[in-house]
Amino acid sequence: MRKKNALAVALVATAALTLSACGGDKADSSKPLSGVSADTATKAATVLDRPFKKPNLVLTDTHGKKYDLREQTEGKATLVYYGYTNCPDVCPLTMSNIAIAYKKLSPADREKLQVVFITTDPERDTPKALGKWLKGAGDPAFTGLSGDFPTIQAGARQMGIGIDPPKKEKDGSVVSMHGAQVIAFSPKTDAGYVLYGEDTTADDYAKDLPKLLKGENP
């Protein structure tokens, strides 16, 4: 486990430099989908030696209200993912897998979990658009956040996740480059201590969520 953690720290250090390529209409399969590799030989989860501090991030939720990430997720197990609604593959799959696992929890345990989706394409992902998308791709209980891009980018960097401004290609498609990691924050310390890559399945999340809710290592 120690060797695995040491590797995770080294990989996370370069996460901001390795991004996913997600197109508005197509995906570029020639580029990696994640900046951090999960330990495929054993577990989907990577427990970090040096947890991330929850960023001081204030954005707008799907109801148009101010949402303070630290304040409103304090003391709760929290999964944070950066992506965008026009992503054709990785983003909806990730949210769907988390939603499947979320629905397997008891109602009481669902109340203890916060799932936060932060857009990397705020110009198109308005609060209303995020709310509509999350109902289909995730769950109505999930939180969608939008705001100005520099603020979103700065918050992502504090968690070792790199994102670039969306870019329009010559064919009219829009490409958003972003890290595909899901960061789990502990309800005990409010620190991001577990990382998941884009290959994590619904079964992986279902297996780990009960432990994450207690702030335990999966």
N, C-alpha and C positions, 0 to 999 in steps of 0.2 A: 504493500500500500504506500509505503514511503517513497518508493521509486516512482510509482504512478503519480503521486502528488507533486514530486519534484519536476516531472515531465510536464505536468499540467501548468505549473507556474511559468515554465519556459515558453510554452505554447501561448499562454494567455498574454505574455509580454509582447508577442508579435501579432496579436489578434487584430489590432487596429490597422494593420498593414495588409491583411488578407481578407478580402470581402467577397460576398456572394454577388453574382450577376443575375438580377431578376428583371426580365423585360415585361413591358405592359402587355405584349401579345405573345412573346416567346421567351424561352430561357436559353442562355448560353451555356451549353453543357461542357464546353471546353475549359471552363474556369471552375475552381473549387467552390463548393457551396457553403463552406464554413471555415472560419479562421482558426478553429481549435478542433483537434481530433479527440473523439471519445475513445475510451479503452474498449475496443470491440471484442477483445478476448474475454472480458469478464463482465463489466457493468456498463450501462449507458451513462451513468453519472460519474463525473469527475469531482472529487472532493478537493477543494483548494487549500493549500497550506496557508496562503495569505488571502483571506476573504476580502471582497470588495466592500467599501463603505457605500451605503445607499446614497445616491446622489441627491443633492439639494435641488430638486427639480420641481418647478411649478408650471403646469400646462393647463389645457382646457379639456374637460371630459365630454362625453357624447351628449350631455344635457346642456352644454354651453357654460358650465360652471368651472370655476378655478379648482384645480386639483393639485394639492401639495403631496407629492409622492411619499416623502418621509412621514409627514403628519398622518396621512390617511391610511398608511399601511403599517404603522407602528404596532409592534406586538403581534403581527399576523404573518403566517407563512405567505410568501409572495413570489410569484413567478413573473419575471419581466422579459418581454421579447420585443425586439425592434423589427418592423417590417412595413409593408404597405398593401393596400387593398387591391391594387391592380396586379400584384404578383401572381403569376400563373401556376406556381407549383409549391415552392418551399413554405411560403408564409401561410397559405390556407391549410396545407397539410399539417404543419406544426400546430396551429390553433385547433384543428380538428382532433388531433391526437390528444392534446391536453383536455379538450372538452369531453371526449369519450371517457377519459380517466376521471375527470371531475364528476361526471354523472354517476360513477360507481361509488362515490363517497356518500355517506349518510347526510341527510339535511344539516345535521349539527356540525359535521366536519366541513361541509361546504362553506358554512359561515366563517370558518377559521382560515379560509384560503382566499387570497387575492390574486387574480390573474390580470396582468396589465400589458396591453398591447400599445406600443408607442410607434406612431407612424414615422417613416423616413421620407414621406412624400406629402408634407402638410399642405401644399398648394392645392392638391386634388382631394386629399383626405380631410375633408371638413368634419367637424363633430357629427353632423347628421349622416354623412357618408360612412364614417367609422361605425356608428351605431347600427346602421342597416347591415353592413358587412359582417359585423361580429355576431349578429343573430343567426346568420347562415354558416359562417366559417368557424365560429367558436360557440359561444353561449351568451345569452342576454345578460347574464350576471357578470361577464367579464368587463373590465374597464378599458375603454379606448381613449387615447390621449393624442391631442394635436397641439400645435403652437407654431412659433417661428423656428425656422430650421437651425439657426446658430445655437439656440437654447437646447434643442433636441440633440444636436450633434455633440455639444459639450457634455450633456448628461450621459450619452452613450460612451464617450471616451473615458469617463470616470469608472465605467464598468468594463473597460478593455474592449469595447465594441466599436469598430470603425464604421462610419457611414459617410457617403458622399452625396452631394446634391443630385437629384434626379436629372438625367441628361436625355434629351430628345435625339434619336437617331435619324439618319437620312430617310429611312423607310417610314418614319412617323411614329415608331414605337418609342416608349419611354423606358429607360433602363435606370434602376435604382441599385446602387452598390451598397450592400450592408452586411455586417456580420450576422450569421445565422444562429448564434448561441442563445439559449434560454438560461437565465441566471435565477437561481433559487435563493431567496433571502430567509434567514432563520427568524422565527418568532421570538426567540430568546435574546438574540444579539442584534437583530435587524441588519446583519451583515450578509453579503452575498457569498455563500460558502460552497455552493454546488453548481456545476455547469453541465449543460446538456447540449449535444450537437444536433444537427438536422436529421441524423439517422435514428434518433430516439423514437421508439414506437409508443402507441397508446398503452400497450401492456407494460412497457418500461415505466411510464408515468404512473400507471395504476398501482404498480408494485411499490414505487418509491413515495408516493404522496402521503400515506399514513405516517411514514417516518419524518418526512419534511414538516408535517403539521406539528410534530413534537420537537422540531429543531435537532433531530438526530441525523447522523450520517446514513445515507441509503446504502 
